[in-house]
Amino acid sequence: MLARKPRPSSQKSFTSLYDAEDGKQYVVTSVPSVGILKSLGIMENTIIHKKMTYRLGGPVLLKVDSSEIAVGKEFAEKIIVRG
């Protein structure tokens, strides 16, 4: 049986905004085409800072430019980011 090689740390991983680690900066790679997200500045290639995920399926608090925004779990799970 062959052992899996660990991925190099320089390789960027993709995950949903909801599952991404708190307190880090990410680049949005995929976002649902919902007008409210675009009006909040959440678009592809936007740099965001994920502040925290509220417990028990709550929203995700993030910072886009100079604004702090809370995004519901349903949207956060559909927004794909890379670190």
C-alpha positions in Angstrom: 0.0 0.0 0.0 1.4 3.4 -1.0 1.3 6.2 1.5 -0.2 9.5 0.4 2.3 12.3 0.0 1.4 15.5 2.0 0.5 18.5 -0.1 3.1 21.2 -0.2 2.2 24.1 2.1 2.5 26.6 -0.8 -0.5 25.0 -2.5 -3.7 26.9 -2.0 -6.7 24.9 -0.8 -10.4 25.6 -1.7 -13.2 25.4 0.9 -16.5 27.0 1.6 -16.5 30.2 3.6 -18.4 28.5 6.3 -15.8 25.8 6.8 -12.8 28.1 6.4 -10.7 28.9 9.5 -11.6 32.0 11.5 -9.3 34.9 11.7 -7.7 34.5 8.3 -7.8 36.3 4.9 -9.2 34.6 1.8 -9.9 35.2 -1.9 -13.4 34.4 -3.2 -13.2 32.0 -6.1 -16.9 31.2 -6.6 -20.0 32.9 -5.4 -23.7 32.3 -6.1 -25.2 34.9 -8.5 -27.4 36.6 -5.9 -27.7 40.4 -6.1 -27.4 41.1 -2.4 -24.0 39.4 -2.2 -22.8 41.5 -5.1 -24.1 44.7 -3.5 -22.2 43.8 -0.3 -19.0 43.6 -2.4 -18.8 39.8 -2.2 -17.7 38.8 -5.8 -15.1 36.6 -7.4 -11.5 37.7 -6.7 -12.6 39.8 -3.7 -10.3 39.6 -0.7 -12.2 39.0 2.5 -11.2 38.6 6.1 -13.2 35.9 8.0 -13.6 37.1 11.5 -15.6 34.3 13.0 -18.4 31.7 12.6 -21.2 31.8 15.2 -22.0 28.5 16.8 -24.9 26.2 16.2 -25.3 27.0 12.5 -25.2 30.7 13.0 -23.9 33.3 10.5 -20.4 34.1 9.5 -18.9 37.5 10.3 -16.5 38.8 7.7 -14.9 42.0 6.7 -15.0 43.2 3.1 -13.0 46.4 2.5 -14.0 48.5 5.5 -17.4 46.9 6.2 -18.2 44.1 8.6 -20.9 41.9 7.2 -22.7 38.8 8.6 -23.6 36.2 6.0 -26.1 33.4 6.8 -24.9 29.8 6.8 -26.8 28.9 3.6 -24.9 31.6 1.6 -21.6 31.0 3.4 -21.6 27.3 2.5 -22.0 28.2 -1.2 -19.2 30.8 -1.3 -15.9 29.1 -2.2 -12.7 30.7 -1.0 -9.0 29.9 -1.2 -6.4 30.8 1.5 
